[in-house]
Amino acid sequence: MSSYKLTYFNGRGRGETTRLIFALAAVQFEDVRINLPDDWPGTAKADSPLGQLPYLTIDGIKIPQSSAFARLVAKRFNLAGSDDLEQAKTDAVVDTVTDLQNAYYSIAFKENSEALVAKFLAEDAISHLEKIEKIVNLYGTEGYSVGSSLKWSDLHLFDVTSNLLALNVNILDKYPRIKAVRRNVESNEKINAYLKTRPETRY
């Protein structure tokens, strides 16, 4: 059996989708959390494959790029789609959700971020959410973003939209398919247990 070690900052960010995959698959992994500023950059940066976080170490091999290793473990644990076409649909949903994630992170840590985030929530976030709602409606069924079983696209959607809900509890009111996926993910026994025990962090 392979060993897994996720190395990331002490937050959800770009590592949480993979943590959720492990939780849903009931697979043990080492969750290494790098604290700022004590542990970064320092040796932690030097040890990372590309000088950035997160990365996943599998049997001693370090894999950078969060989407790459999340996709890998999703495939290993049968959460990526039953065939190549369903896998492509799943990837399309993930990429659409990642567009929203990237847009949010591009302004969340800048100076005067409160004003930028407020503008983002009122404008850009809506455009991204409309696209996510559309593609989930196209490929999924009630409570699932693709097909009729949980996949890593559902977990990614759940995690990324959680950031928006923390800022505006009503932001998903016009997107019933997104809300249905979130309910389905959150009601899963394994995910629910993980959510109750994970560290509380801002991001």
C-alpha positions in Angstrom: 0.0 0.0 0.0 1.3 3.4 -0.9 2.2 6.1 1.7 1.0 9.7 1.2 2.2 12.9 2.8 0.6 16.2 1.9 2.8 19.3 2.6 1.1 22.7 2.7 0.6 25.7 4.8 -1.7 25.6 7.8 -4.9 26.2 5.9 -7.3 24.7 3.4 -6.3 26.6 0.3 -5.1 24.5 -2.6 -4.5 21.4 -0.5 -8.0 20.9 0.9 -9.5 19.1 -2.1 -6.9 16.4 -1.8 -7.6 16.2 1.9 -11.3 15.7 1.2 -10.4 13.0 -1.4 -8.5 11.1 1.3 -11.3 11.5 3.7 -14.0 10.2 1.3 -11.7 7.3 0.3 -10.9 6.5 4.0 -7.2 6.6 3.1 -4.7 7.5 5.8 -2.2 10.3 4.9 0.3 12.5 6.7 -0.9 16.0 6.9 2.2 18.2 7.2 1.3 21.9 7.9 3.9 24.6 7.4 3.6 27.5 9.7 4.3 31.1 8.7 6.7 32.7 9.2 8.6 30.2 11.3 8.9 27.4 8.8 8.7 29.3 5.5 10.6 29.9 3.4 13.6 28.3 5.1 14.3 24.6 4.6 10.6 23.9 3.8 10.9 26.0 0.6 14.2 24.3 -0.3 12.7 20.9 0.2 9.7 21.6 -2.1 10.0 20.5 -5.7 9.3 23.9 -7.2 9.9 26.1 -4.2 6.1 26.4 -3.6 3.3 24.6 -1.7 1.4 22.3 -1.8 3.0 19.1 -2.9 2.2 15.5 -2.3 4.8 12.9 -1.5 3.8 9.4 -2.7 6.2 6.6 -1.7 9.0 9.1 -1.4 8.3 10.9 -4.7 7.3 14.5 -4.5 4.5 15.7 -6.9 3.9 19.4 -7.2 0.8 21.2 -8.6 -2.4 20.7 -6.6 -4.6 19.7 -9.5 -2.1 17.1 -10.8 -1.8 15.2 -7.6 -5.5 15.6 -6.7 -6.4 14.1 -10.0 -4.0 11.3 -9.4 -5.4 10.3 -6.1 -8.9 10.7 -7.3 -8.2 8.2 -10.1 -6.5 5.8 -7.6 -9.6 5.9 -5.4 -12.2 5.7 -8.2 -13.4 9.3 -7.7 -12.5 10.6 -11.2 -15.1 9.0 -13.5 -15.9 5.5 -14.7 -14.4 6.0 -18.2 -12.4 8.5 -20.2 -15.4 10.6 -21.2 -16.7 10.9 -17.6 -13.2 11.7 -16.5 -13.1 14.5 -19.1 -16.4 15.9 -17.8 -15.1 15.7 -14.2 -12.0 17.5 -15.2 -14.1 20.2 -17.0 -16.1 20.8 -13.8 -12.9 20.9 -11.7 -11.3 23.4 -14.1 -14.4 25.6 -14.1 -14.4 25.7 -10.3 -10.7 26.3 -10.3 -11.3 29.4 -12.4 -13.4 30.8 -9.5 -10.7 29.8 -7.0 -8.0 31.5 -9.0 -10.0 34.6 -9.4 -10.6 34.8 -5.7 -7.0 34.1 -4.6 -5.8 36.7 -7.1 -7.3 39.5 -5.0 -7.8 38.0 -1.5 -4.3 38.8 -0.2 -3.6 42.1 -1.8 -3.6 45.5 0.0 -7.0 46.9 0.5 -8.3 43.3 0.0 -11.6 44.0 1.7 -12.7 46.4 -1.0 -11.4 44.1 -3.7 -13.2 41.1 -2.2 -16.4 43.0 -2.0 -16.2 43.9 -5.6 -15.3 40.4 -6.6 -18.3 39.0 -4.7 -20.6 41.4 -6.4 -19.3 40.9 -9.9 -16.7 38.3 -10.9 -17.9 35.6 -8.5 -21.4 35.8 -10.0 -20.1 35.2 -13.5 -18.1 32.2 -12.3 -20.9 30.7 -10.3 -23.2 31.0 -13.3 -20.7 28.9 -15.3 -20.4 26.3 -12.6 -24.2 26.0 -12.3 -24.4 25.6 -16.0 -21.8 22.8 -16.3 -23.2 21.0 -13.3 -26.7 21.1 -14.8 -25.2 19.8 -18.1 -23.2 16.9 -16.7 -24.7 16.0 -13.4 -27.8 14.8 -11.6 -29.4 16.1 -8.4 -26.6 16.4 -5.9 -23.8 15.4 -8.2 -21.7 17.5 -10.5 -21.0 14.6 -12.9 -23.1 11.5 -13.3 -24.7 10.0 -10.3 -21.9 9.3 -7.8 -19.5 11.5 -5.8 -16.4 12.5 -7.6 -13.5 14.8 -6.8 -15.3 17.6 -8.8 -18.0 17.6 -6.1 -15.4 17.9 -3.3 -13.6 20.7 -5.2 -16.9 22.6 -5.7 -17.7 22.1 -2.0 -14.4 23.4 -0.8 -14.1 26.4 -3.1 -17.6 27.7 -2.6 -17.1 27.4 1.2 -14.8 30.3 0.9 -17.5 32.4 -0.7 -20.1 31.4 1.8 -17.8 32.5 4.6 -18.0 36.0 3.2 -21.6 36.0 2.0 -24.0 33.4 3.4 -26.5 34.1 0.6 -24.2 34.1 -2.4 -25.4 30.6 -3.6 -29.2 31.3 -3.3 -29.6 31.5 -7.0 -27.7 28.4 -7.8 -29.8 25.3 -6.7 -27.5 22.7 -8.5 -24.5 24.0 -6.7 -26.3 24.0 -3.4 -27.5 20.4 -4.0 -24.0 19.2 -4.6 -22.8 20.9 -1.4 -25.6 19.3 0.6 -24.7 15.9 -0.8 -21.0 16.3 0.0 -21.6 17.6 3.5 -24.1 14.8 4.3 -21.6 12.1 3.4 -20.7 10.3 6.7 -16.9 10.2 6.0 -16.8 13.8 4.9 -19.0 15.0 7.8 -16.7 13.3 10.3 -13.6 15.0 8.6 -15.2 18.4 8.6 -15.9 18.1 12.3 -12.3 17.4 13.2 -10.2 19.4 10.7 -8.4 22.4 12.0 -10.2 25.7 11.9 -8.4 28.1 9.6 -9.3 31.3 7.8 -8.5 29.9 4.3 
